[in-house]
């Protein structure tokens, strides 16, 4: 996952597992300056459990490892919430306490942003990871028709009302911990942004849903990850206008810069310069709001010769995306403003 920090010049962020990896070298050479890290050892298969808090010393050493490579650790992403939290099950208070302690440890270790989502049972979902795009490259795609006869998950069916209640219960308890730790909570949209998916309500699927979140618990640390691919997949809305609206409120803490073709209930990912969105217009929007947070390309195509062992996260498509983002940023920041 590579990205761009929009300051006086274009810099970028690359996903960095907790175990040492050599992948940092090509991304740093390609212009990456910041790191977005996942967290090893968090169960991804349902039912997902929270486990003990993230260890302070582990976080601190991760940050030092990144800084020793000449980069900056900006975001923790992939530290999943438990199903007990998201489904409102017994034991959620214990799990919320664990999340709050993890956030305190992030703050103490100097890691300023926590990107999270509220998708119960499973994370982002695709029905294909081998859809062909330009030049025979592989991308992920989603077609809800293919799930018409999919069985329900172990959680059965959930409703919007239940999920909003569970989310409010979580947010009112976690925001004070984030304020204390000076860690920004960057909520990611549901992916795909539609509901239900296999019987599970997905509430973070619209601009209005995020406005509701910010009104629910007003706080300078209660913000969002603006994932352009998700907002584009929501329909025919103006992505650049949404960036400006949320940006004026100071709610965009982290950005995922990618695109899609189509929208729910069926869409596919694309090269960053080959989708439905005017990407130059969105970069101008970030410029106009004075965005200075981390931005990463997020998902990118798998190129010829790559194994597609981690769809959306192979190296060559990311390097293409970093260069494209740097070029756009240089172009829009050199324009003469009205």
C-alpha positions as CSV (number, residue, x, y, z in Angstrom):
1,X,0.0,0.0,0.0
2,X,1.8,3.2,-1.1
3,X,0.5,6.7,-0.7
4,X,1.2,10.4,-0.7
5,X,1.4,12.9,2.2
6,X,0.2,16.1,0.7
7,X,2.4,18.8,2.1
8,X,4.7,21.2,0.2
9,X,5.7,18.3,-2.0
10,X,4.5,14.8,-2.8
11,X,5.6,12.1,-0.4
12,X,4.2,8.6,0.0
13,X,3.4,5.8,2.4
14,X,3.8,2.0,2.0
15,X,2.2,-0.7,4.0
16,X,4.7,-2.2,6.4
17,X,4.1,-5.5,8.2
18,X,5.5,-5.9,11.7
19,X,8.0,-8.4,10.5
20,X,11.1,-7.0,8.7
21,X,10.7,-6.8,4.9
22,X,12.8,-5.7,2.0
23,X,9.9,-4.2,0.1
24,X,10.5,-0.8,1.8
25,X,13.5,-0.3,-0.5
26,X,11.8,0.1,-3.9
27,X,8.9,2.1,-2.5
28,X,11.3,4.5,-0.8
29,X,13.3,4.9,-4.0
30,X,10.0,5.5,-5.8
31,X,9.1,8.4,-3.5
32,X,7.5,6.9,-0.5
33,X,8.3,8.7,2.8
34,X,5.7,7.4,5.2
35,X,4.6,4.0,6.3
36,X,1.1,2.6,6.9
37,X,1.4,-0.6,9.0
38,X,-0.8,-3.6,9.5
39,X,-0.7,-5.6,12.7
40,X,0.3,-9.3,12.6
41,X,-1.5,-11.8,14.7
42,X,-5.1,-10.3,14.6
43,X,-7.6,-13.0,13.7
44,X,-9.2,-12.3,10.3
45,X,-11.5,-15.3,10.2
46,X,-14.9,-15.2,12.0
47,X,-15.6,-15.0,14.8
48,X,-12.9,-12.3,15.1
49,X,-11.6,-11.8,18.6
50,X,-9.9,-8.7,20.0
51,X,-7.3,-10.2,22.2
52,X,-4.9,-8.3,24.4
53,X,-4.0,-4.6,23.7
54,X,-1.2,-3.9,21.2
55,X,2.1,-3.9,23.1
56,X,3.6,-0.5,23.6
57,X,7.2,-1.6,23.1
58,X,6.3,-3.5,19.9
59,X,4.8,-0.3,18.5
60,X,7.7,1.8,19.6
61,X,10.2,-0.6,18.0
62,X,8.1,-0.7,14.8
63,X,8.3,3.1,14.7
64,X,12.0,3.0,15.3
65,X,12.5,0.4,12.6
66,X,10.7,2.6,10.1
67,X,12.6,5.7,11.1
68,X,15.9,3.9,10.9
69,X,15.0,3.3,7.3
70,X,14.5,7.0,6.8
71,X,10.7,6.9,6.8
72,X,7.9,7.9,9.1
73,X,5.3,5.6,10.7
74,X,2.0,7.5,10.2
75,X,-0.9,5.1,10.5
76,X,-2.0,1.8,12.1
77,X,-4.4,0.1,9.7
78,X,-5.7,-3.4,9.9
79,X,-6.1,-3.6,13.6
80,X,-9.6,-5.1,13.4
81,X,-12.4,-4.7,15.9
82,X,-13.9,-7.8,17.3
83,X,-17.3,-9.2,16.2
84,X,-18.3,-8.9,19.8
85,X,-17.9,-5.1,19.5
86,X,-19.6,-4.8,16.1
87,X,-22.4,-7.2,16.8
88,X,-23.1,-6.0,20.3
89,X,-22.4,-9.4,21.9
90,X,-21.5,-10.2,25.5
91,X,-17.9,-9.4,26.2
92,X,-17.8,-6.3,24.1
93,X,-16.9,-4.0,27.1
94,X,-13.8,-6.0,27.7
95,X,-12.9,-5.8,24.0
96,X,-13.5,-2.0,23.9
97,X,-11.2,-1.6,26.9
98,X,-8.5,-3.5,24.9
99,X,-9.0,-1.2,21.9
100,X,-8.8,1.9,24.1
101,X,-5.6,0.6,25.7
102,X,-4.1,-0.1,22.3
103,X,-5.0,3.5,21.2
104,X,-3.2,4.8,24.3
105,X,-0.2,2.8,23.4
106,X,-0.2,4.1,19.9
107,X,-0.2,7.6,21.2
108,X,2.6,6.9,23.7
109,X,4.6,5.4,20.8
110,X,4.1,8.5,18.6
111,X,1.8,6.9,16.0
112,X,-0.9,9.5,15.3
113,X,-3.6,7.8,13.2
114,X,-5.7,4.7,13.6
115,X,-7.6,3.6,10.5
116,X,-10.5,1.3,11.4
117,X,-13.8,0.1,9.9
118,X,-17.1,-1.2,11.3
119,X,-17.6,-4.2,9.0
120,X,-18.7,-7.2,11.1
121,X,-17.6,-10.8,10.4
122,X,-15.5,-10.1,7.3
123,X,-13.6,-7.2,5.9
124,X,-13.6,-5.8,2.3
125,X,-15.2,-8.3,-0.1
126,X,-14.7,-9.2,-3.7
127,X,-16.3,-11.9,-5.9
128,X,-13.2,-12.0,-8.2
129,X,-9.5,-11.3,-7.8
130,X,-8.6,-12.2,-11.4
131,X,-10.7,-9.7,-13.5
132,X,-8.7,-8.6,-16.5
133,X,-8.0,-4.9,-17.2
134,X,-5.7,-2.9,-19.3
135,X,-2.8,-4.8,-20.8
136,X,-4.0,-8.1,-19.2
137,X,-3.3,-6.9,-15.7
138,X,-5.4,-8.4,-12.9
139,X,-7.8,-6.5,-10.6
140,X,-10.5,-7.3,-8.1
141,X,-14.2,-6.9,-8.8
142,X,-17.5,-7.3,-7.1
143,X,-20.8,-8.4,-8.5
144,X,-23.6,-8.8,-6.0
145,X,-25.6,-11.0,-8.3
146,X,-23.1,-13.8,-7.7
147,X,-24.0,-13.7,-4.0
148,X,-27.7,-14.1,-4.5
149,X,-27.7,-17.6,-3.1
150,X,-24.8,-17.2,-0.7
151,X,-25.4,-18.7,2.8
152,X,-25.7,-16.4,5.8
153,X,-22.6,-16.1,8.0
154,X,-22.6,-17.4,11.6
155,X,-24.0,-14.0,12.6
156,X,-27.2,-14.4,10.7
157,X,-28.9,-11.2,9.7
158,X,-28.3,-7.8,11.1
159,X,-30.1,-4.5,10.6
160,X,-29.0,-0.9,10.2
161,X,-30.6,0.0,13.5
162,X,-28.7,-2.6,15.3
163,X,-25.4,-1.7,13.7
164,X,-25.9,2.0,14.4
165,X,-26.7,1.2,18.1
166,X,-23.5,-0.9,18.4
167,X,-21.4,1.7,16.6
168,X,-22.6,4.5,18.9
169,X,-21.9,2.3,22.0
170,X,-18.4,1.8,20.7
171,X,-17.7,5.4,19.6
172,X,-18.8,7.1,22.8
173,X,-16.4,4.9,24.7
174,X,-13.4,5.0,22.4
175,X,-13.3,8.7,21.5
176,X,-12.3,9.9,25.1
177,X,-9.4,7.4,25.0
178,X,-8.3,8.8,21.6
179,X,-8.6,12.4,22.8
180,X,-6.4,11.5,25.8
181,X,-3.8,9.8,23.6
182,X,-4.0,12.4,20.8
183,X,-4.7,9.7,18.2
184,X,-7.0,10.4,15.3
185,X,-9.7,7.9,14.6
186,X,-10.0,7.5,10.8
187,X,-13.2,5.6,10.0
188,X,-13.1,3.7,6.6
189,X,-16.2,3.2,4.5
190,X,-17.8,-0.2,4.1
191,X,-16.5,-2.1,1.1
192,X,-18.5,-2.7,-1.0
193,X,-20.6,0.3,0.1
194,X,-24.0,-1.4,0.0
195,X,-26.3,-3.2,2.3
196,X,-27.0,-6.0,3.2
197,X,-24.0,-8.2,2.2
198,X,-24.6,-11.8,3.0
199,X,-27.3,-10.7,5.4
200,X,-25.1,-8.3,7.2
201,X,-26.0,-4.6,7.4
202,X,-23.3,-2.3,6.2
203,X,-24.0,1.2,7.5
204,X,-21.0,3.2,6.3
205,X,-22.1,3.4,2.7
206,X,-22.9,7.1,2.0
207,X,-21.8,10.7,2.6
208,X,-24.8,11.1,4.9
209,X,-23.6,8.1,7.1
210,X,-20.3,9.9,7.8
211,X,-22.1,13.1,8.6
212,X,-24.2,11.2,11.1
213,X,-21.0,9.7,12.7
214,X,-19.4,13.2,13.1
215,X,-22.6,14.5,14.7
216,X,-22.9,11.4,16.9
217,X,-19.7,12.2,18.9
218,X,-18.4,15.6,18.0
219,X,-14.6,15.6,18.5
220,X,-11.5,16.7,16.8
221,X,-10.3,13.1,16.8
222,X,-13.5,11.7,15.3
223,X,-12.8,11.7,11.5
224,X,-12.5,9.5,8.5
225,X,-10.3,7.7,6.0
226,X,-11.5,9.1,2.7
227,X,-11.3,6.1,0.4
228,X,-12.0,7.4,-3.1
229,X,-12.6,4.0,-4.6
230,X,-15.5,3.4,-2.1
231,X,-17.0,6.8,-2.6
232,X,-16.8,6.4,-6.4
233,X,-18.5,2.9,-6.1
234,X,-21.4,4.4,-4.1
235,X,-22.8,5.8,-7.3
236,X,-22.6,8.9,-9.4
237,X,-21.8,11.4,-6.7
238,X,-19.1,14.1,-7.1
239,X,-16.1,12.7,-5.3
240,X,-14.1,15.9,-5.5
241,X,-17.1,17.8,-3.9
242,X,-17.2,15.3,-1.1
243,X,-13.5,15.8,-0.4
244,X,-14.1,19.6,-0.2
245,X,-17.1,19.2,2.1
246,X,-15.4,16.9,4.5
247,X,-12.1,18.7,4.2
248,X,-13.6,22.0,5.2
249,X,-14.8,20.3,8.4
250,X,-11.3,19.0,9.0
251,X,-12.6,15.4,9.0
252,X,-10.2,13.8,6.5
253,X,-7.3,12.3,8.4
254,X,-6.1,9.8,5.9
255,X,-6.9,9.2,2.2
256,X,-6.9,6.2,-0.1
257,X,-6.4,7.4,-3.7
258,X,-7.8,4.8,-6.1
259,X,-10.6,4.4,-8.6
260,X,-13.2,1.9,-10.0
261,X,-15.3,1.4,-13.1
262,X,-19.0,0.9,-12.3
263,X,-20.7,1.2,-9.0
264,X,-22.6,-1.0,-6.6
265,X,-24.0,-3.5,-7.1
266,X,-21.3,-4.3,-9.6
267,X,-17.9,-2.7,-10.1
268,X,-14.2,-3.4,-10.7
269,X,-11.0,-1.8,-9.7
270,X,-8.8,-0.1,-12.3
271,X,-5.5,1.5,-12.9
272,X,-5.4,4.8,-11.1
273,X,-5.7,6.7,-14.5
274,X,-8.2,4.4,-16.0
275,X,-11.4,4.6,-13.9
276,X,-14.6,6.7,-13.7
277,X,-13.3,9.5,-11.5
278,X,-11.6,12.7,-12.6
279,X,-8.5,12.1,-10.5
280,X,-6.9,15.5,-11.3
281,X,-10.1,17.1,-9.9
282,X,-9.8,15.1,-6.7
283,X,-6.2,16.0,-6.3
284,X,-7.1,19.7,-6.7
285,X,-9.7,19.2,-4.0
286,X,-7.0,18.0,-1.6
287,X,-4.9,20.9,-2.5
288,X,-7.7,23.4,-2.0
289,X,-8.6,22.1,1.5
290,X,-4.9,22.2,2.5
291,X,-4.8,18.4,3.2
292,X,-1.6,17.5,5.0
293,X,-2.3,13.9,6.0
294,X,-1.0,10.6,4.6
295,X,-2.4,9.3,1.4
296,X,-1.8,5.9,-0.2
297,X,-2.7,4.4,-3.6
298,X,-4.6,1.6,-1.8
299,X,-5.4,-1.3,-4.3
300,X,-3.6,-1.5,-7.6
301,X,-3.5,-4.0,-10.5
302,X,-1.3,-7.0,-10.5
303,X,1.1,-6.7,-13.5
304,X,2.4,-9.4,-15.8
305,X,5.0,-11.6,-14.1
306,X,3.7,-11.0,-10.6
307,X,2.2,-13.9,-8.6
308,X,-1.1,-12.2,-7.6
309,X,-0.5,-13.8,-4.2
310,X,-1.9,-10.7,-2.5
311,X,-4.5,-9.2,-4.9
312,X,-4.4,-5.4,-4.9
313,X,-1.1,-5.2,-3.0
314,X,1.6,-6.3,-5.4
315,X,4.6,-4.1,-6.1
316,X,4.6,-2.9,-9.7
317,X,1.1,-1.5,-9.8
318,X,1.9,0.4,-6.6
319,X,5.0,2.0,-8.1
320,X,3.0,3.1,-11.1
321,X,0.4,4.6,-8.8
322,X,3.0,6.5,-6.7
323,X,4.5,8.0,-9.8
324,X,1.0,9.0,-11.1
325,X,0.1,10.6,-7.8
326,X,3.3,12.5,-7.6
327,X,2.8,13.8,-11.2
328,X,-0.8,14.9,-10.4
329,X,0.3,16.7,-7.2
330,X,3.1,18.5,-9.0
331,X,0.7,19.5,-11.8
332,X,-2.1,20.8,-9.5
333,X,0.3,22.6,-7.1
334,X,2.0,24.4,-10.1
335,X,-1.3,25.7,-11.4
336,X,-2.1,29.4,-11.1
337,X,-4.9,29.7,-8.6
338,X,-7.9,31.9,-9.4
